[in-house]
Every structure is written in C-alpha cells, then in structure tokens.
Amino acid sequence: MEESTEETKNSIPQDIIFQVLKELPAKSLLRFRCVSKLWCSIVDSPLFINSHRGRSHTRQGGITILMLAQPYPYGPDGEHVTHFFSINPQGIEPPCPVQTLPFADNFGLIQFVNGLVCYGNNVWNPSTREILTLPPVPCELVSNYTKWTFFSYCFLGFAPNSNEYKVVNICQKYRKGLNGDKETGASQCKILTLGLGTGSMWRDIDSDSDDCLASQLSNFYMSRVCCVNGTIYCWGTSQGKILAFDVEQEKFRYIYHPDDANFSIKLIQVRDCLALINTKLDKFWMLDESLGVNWKTESLIIPHIYKTHGPWRMLIPVGSIHRGEEILLHWRRESDEILHLPEGRVQRKEFLELFYYELQGKSLRKICVIGHLPGLPNSFVDTTSQIAFAKQVECLFRFKGCSVSQK
C-alpha cells in the first residue's frame, strides 16, 4: 500500500501540480514551499510567480482592498508610521490590520503597483511581508547647500513584457530666485531593477536628449503618479504636459493632456488605460496610444449630494477594480459623536464610505462603511489622516540583495 501511494504521488505530472498550486492563495503557498523540494522550486520559479500574480487579477470569489492610514498623532512615540488594513467589501467584517510600518518620509508618495507597495526608500510585499530597503542613491549634484534645496523621489514601475519591477529615482535641486520664483537647478535620474541580488545597483538614465528633461522636472506633481501597462505617468503643473516613463525601455517622453482637464486631477487605471478624473466627477478621460495619443471622454453620473460638501466631503476616486470596469471611490461622513483629540482639539467622529461606480451601467453603489480602525490612535479616521486604497494583488515576488527584512 505504501509503495502504491508513493507511486501515485510521484505520478502526478508537474504541470498538473503547477495548475493546482496556481489557484491557491499566497499565504498557503508560502507554507506549502516546505512540502517538498519540487513544490518549493515551483513556487519560487519566475514562471509560477508571474502566472500566479496574473491569476490574482482575475480570480473569482471577491476582491480584497488594501487600505493605508497615516493618522495624527502618528505613533505612540510620535514617530511617523503607516497602518495597513485589508478590507473585504463583500463581507461585514471590520478592516483587518495587516501591518504597521515605519514611514520614511517621501513627501507623502505611496504607490501600489502590481502587488508591491513603494513608500519612501522602501518597497513592501504584503503577500510575503518582506520589506526591501533601497540602497542609498549616489547624489552627483554638487552645489552650495546653503542656497539649494534637494528633493528626491522614488517611483515604482512594472514592465509586463519582461515581468520586471524597477524603481526610478529623480533627484533635483532648486532655490528661490531674486524675484521670489522657484529657480530649478540640475537634476539626476537613476533606476534600479528589483530581484537581481547583488546586481541591484542604481544605474543612470539617459535623459539629456529628451527635450531638456532636467529643466522640466519641477513642472510635474511627483505625488500624482500612476503606473499603467509598463508606463509611469506623472501629472504636470503647466504647459498641458504629462511626464511618461517607459519602464522597459527606460525612456522619458511627454504627452499632452486634454485642454479641459483642470488642475484637480486624479490619475488612475481604467480598462488597462491611464484615466484622468477631475473633482467635479462629471467625466473622465482615457488615454488610447494605439494610434498616437488619443483621449477618449466618458461621462460620469454621480448624485449631486456627493459633490457639494466642500473639499473634505467630496467623493474621491482612488482606483479601479475588476480590470478597470468599476471605479473605487471614498467619501467622508460626519457622525453626531464628539471626539476629544490631542492638543485640546475637538472634532466630530467621521466615517469613511466606500463606493463602486460601474462604468457600463453608470451606477453608484455603496459597498462598506469604515468607522473603526483597530490599532490607530483613538481607533478612528479624521481629516488629518492620509487615506489610500488599492485592489490587493497577491504577489510571490521575492526580494534579493539590498537590505531585506520580514515583519
């Protein structure tokens, strides 16, 4: 009987094992790596990692949303921390704490890209709980530090053709001119490919030949960034430009946004395209680059009540799910409960309400209400909290080299 069982186990084709494992959640797969050397080699193989991540985008059975909150005060000792929660909009369970991480301040820039999260000089994988601390960026901008201020931004991108994650760093110096205007100085652009072990080093990006890019970087909002189909897009402050970086080719370029796209624009992914949504929530623009740069306009039908409550009470688009067929939005709502905050502040307790907007039916539906976040100071959400949401994509990508920790 034992021999028969052993023969049966060994007779299962490897491709069948591959397909069965691909349907399992990442948490189970990390445990099943210990079953055998074969299973470990399958789960750790680049082919399986890419296949499992792709399956995560389309797997039936509900969507898990990853939420972050940066409350005030930040941490028990005043440190700047970020709290991550998972939300199942199909259920009635409260948000589940995932992890609390120290936040290396990078002007509030946090990116969710294909299963990984980039914040400050760190990249975090929620599925494996690994945190990669990026190596220091060698700064080659020499100047008089008493006159110049330096800004450094890291952007995470994913190249679908090569299945590579890359981090782009843009460092620029500026100072105030004689008339008070901001005077831009030199800049540098470097890139690092994740997963190359000891070969993960910063490399220069050739940007000099691209329309004087170095002198243009100050004209873009580095906090308004979205990575779609292998391109990192960054919203411009003037001249109608959007900065686009091809992650695979490692090339910068500019594209022009629609003339009627105003200042208050949110960049998200819709139907595998870059989309621009303004705060009026009356329409959005989708970028089609199949034949040059073409913007397609679609209308939005949002009830008036969600658009007339001031800057902190508006319905805010934060992303999309189901391959971009539904837009995820959130809205703050006050309650009658009074909260006594640090430093003598008093404020009404707030709730966050999450909505789906279905593009095909042009309908808005509420999916859940968030009023209690376990682990946060006072366990509530207020206007001082930075809130962000993204569909959680399971990713088994393992970091190599640099400084990796597991929380």
MOPE-V943446 format. One record per pair of residues at least 12 apart in sequence whose C-alpha atoms are under 8 Angstrom apart, sorted by the first residue. I is the first residue (numbers start at 0). GAP is how many residues later the second one is. Records with the same first field share a line. If there is no record, write none. Layout:
I: GAP, GAP
//
This chain:
17: 24, 30
21: 26, 29, 30, 33
22: 29, 32
24: 369
25: 101, 102, 368, 369, 370
26: 100, 101
28: 14
29: 98
42: 353
43: 352
48: 346, 347, 348
49: 113
51: 342, 343, 344
52: 62, 340, 341, 342, 343
55: 337, 338
56: 265, 266, 336
57: 264, 265
61: 26, 27, 28
62: 25, 26, 27, 328, 329
63: 22, 23, 24, 25, 327, 328
64: 21, 22, 23, 24, 324, 325, 326, 327
65: 18, 19, 20, 21, 323, 324, 325, 326
66: 17, 18, 19, 20, 320, 321, 322, 323
67: 14, 15, 16, 17, 318, 319, 320, 321
68: 13, 14, 15, 316, 317, 318, 319
69: 12, 13, 315, 316, 317
70: 305, 306, 310, 311, 313, 314, 315
71: 305, 312, 313
72: 269, 304
73: 303
74: 302
78: 23
79: 22, 23, 24, 25
80: 19, 20, 21, 22
81: 18, 19, 20, 21
82: 14, 15, 16, 17, 18, 293
83: 13, 14, 15, 16
84: 12, 13, 14
85: 12
88: 278, 279
89: 277
91: 276
93: 276, 278, 279
94: 275, 277, 278, 279
95: 278
96: 277, 278
97: 28
98: 308
102: 16, 17
103: 15, 16, 17, 18
104: 14, 15
105: 13, 14, 15, 46, 47, 48
106: 116
107: 115
108: 113, 114
110: 44, 45, 114, 115
111: 278
112: 43, 44, 45, 114
113: 44, 279, 281
114: 12, 277, 278, 279, 280
115: 279
117: 36, 37, 38
119: 33, 34
120: 12, 13, 33
121: 12
124: 270, 272
125: 268
126: 267, 268, 269
127: 267, 268, 270, 278
128: 277, 278
129: 268, 269, 274, 275, 276, 277
130: 273, 274, 275, 276
131: 267, 270, 271, 272, 273
132: 269, 270, 271
133: 268, 269
134: 66, 267, 268
136: 32, 65
137: 64
138: 32, 49
139: 48
140: 32, 45, 46, 47
146: 28
147: 25, 26, 27
148: 24, 25, 26
149: 21, 22, 23, 24
150: 20, 21, 22
151: 17, 18, 19, 20
152: 16, 17, 18, 69
153: 13, 14, 15, 16
154: 12, 13, 14, 77
155: 12, 71
156: 70, 73, 74, 75, 90
157: 69, 71, 72, 73, 89
158: 70, 71, 72, 88, 89
159: 69, 70
160: 87
161: 86
163: 29, 30, 84
164: 28, 29, 30
165: 25, 26, 27, 28, 81
166: 24, 25, 26, 27
167: 21, 22, 23, 24
168: 20, 21, 22
169: 17, 18, 19, 20
170: 16, 17, 18
171: 12, 13, 14, 15, 16, 45
172: 12, 13, 14
173: 12
183: 31, 34
184: 30
185: 28, 29
186: 27, 28
187: 26
188: 15, 16, 17, 18
189: 12, 13, 14, 15
190: 12, 13, 14
193: 205, 206
194: 203, 204, 205, 206
195: 204, 205
196: 202, 203, 204, 205
197: 202, 203, 204
198: 202
199: 201, 202
204: 45, 46
205: 45
206: 44, 45
209: 42, 43
218: 17, 18, 19
219: 14, 15, 16, 17, 18, 22, 23
220: 13, 14, 15, 16
221: 12, 13
223: 42, 43
224: 42
225: 41, 42, 43, 48
227: 41, 44, 45, 46
228: 43, 44
229: 16, 17, 18
230: 13, 14, 15, 16
231: 12, 13, 14, 15
232: 12
234: 32
236: 26
239: 16, 17, 18, 19
240: 13, 14, 15, 16
241: 12, 13, 14, 15
242: 12
254: 38
256: 38
257: 27, 37
260: 15, 17
261: 16
262: 15
263: 14, 15
264: 12, 13, 14
265: 12, 13, 51, 52
267: 50, 51, 52
268: 50, 51, 55
269: 16, 50, 53, 54, 55, 56, 57
270: 52, 53, 54
271: 51, 52
272: 13, 14, 15
273: 12, 13
274: 12
276: 40
278: 35, 37
279: 27
280: 19, 20, 21, 26
281: 17, 18, 19, 20
282: 14, 15, 16, 17
283: 13, 14, 15, 16
284: 12, 13
285: 12
299: 62
300: 61, 62
301: 61, 62
305: 25
311: 20, 71
312: 18, 19, 20
313: 17, 18
314: 14, 15, 16, 17
315: 13, 14, 15
316: 12, 13
317: 12, 70, 71, 72
318: 70, 71, 72
319: 70, 71
320: 70
324: 33, 34, 35
325: 30, 31, 32, 33
326: 29, 30, 31, 32
327: 26, 27, 28, 29
328: 25, 26, 27, 28
329: 22, 23, 24, 25
330: 21, 22, 23
331: 18, 19, 20, 21
332: 17, 18, 19, 20
333: 14, 15, 16, 17
334: 13, 14, 15, 16
335: 12, 13
336: 12
348: 31, 32, 33
349: 21, 30, 31, 32
350: 18, 19, 20, 30
351: 17, 18, 19, 29
352: 13, 14, 15, 16, 17
353: 12, 13, 14, 15, 16
354: 12, 13
//
